[in-house]
Amino acid sequence: MPMRDPAYMPEQRMKIVGRRKPYSRGLAGLQGFFELCARLRGDRPFLPRGVYRFKTHEEADEWTLRMLTRPKADHPL
């Protein structure tokens, strides 16, 4: 039985299932999205600074989601 070293393996052809068009406008094309994010967040950071300890990953994920979706203090939803 031959070794499974890539140098000894015959070339295998790959099948391409779909094609993805590259985004050609770069970051300049996302300027509107960035401005929307800045307006929605205001002067608040996405997550408060500091060190936080959680017992589980699920607890950390819940806290992160709560922080990302919290309303502004002066404009309650």
N, C-alpha and C positions, 0 to 999 in steps of 0.2 A: 504494500500500500504506500503510495507516494506521500510525502509530507504536504501539509496544507499551508505551505509558504506561498505568499502572493507571487513570488518569482516563478513558481512552478505551476500556477493555476492558469488555465487558458482564459483569454479575454472574454468577458461576458458583455453582451449588448444590453443597454438599458432602454426601456420603453418609456417614452414621454407621454403622459396622459393628458396634460393640459398645459396651457401657456399662460404666463403671468406677465402683463405689461408693466415695465418699470415706471415709476412715478417720475416724470421728467421735469416737473417744475421745482423740485427741491423744497427747501424750507420756505422760500418766498411764497409758494402756493398755499402754505398752511398759515399765513399771516392772519387771516380772518379768524381761524380757529384759536390761535394764540391770544388774540385780542378778546375773544369771547370768554376764554378761560380767565383772563386777567380781570375782566369786568365782573364775572360771577364770584370769583374768590375775593376781590377787593384787596385789602391789606393783610388779610389773614393767610398764614401759611397753610399748605394742604394738611399737614400733621403738626401738632404742637411739638416743640422741641423738648428734649429730655430723654431720660431712659425709663422705659416702661417694662414691667415684668408681668408675664401672663402664665397661667398654669397650663394652657393648651394652645395649640395653633388656632383652633376654632375661636377661642376667646379673643386672641389677637386680631383675627380677621374681622370679627364683629366690631371690635373697637375701631379698627381702621376704617371700616365702612361707615360707622357712626360719625367719625371725625370728618371724613370726606364729604358727607352729605348733610352736615349740620347747617342750619340756617344762620344768617347773620343775626347778631344780638339785637340790632336796632330795627331789623325787618323780619319779624317772625312770620313763618308761613301759615 
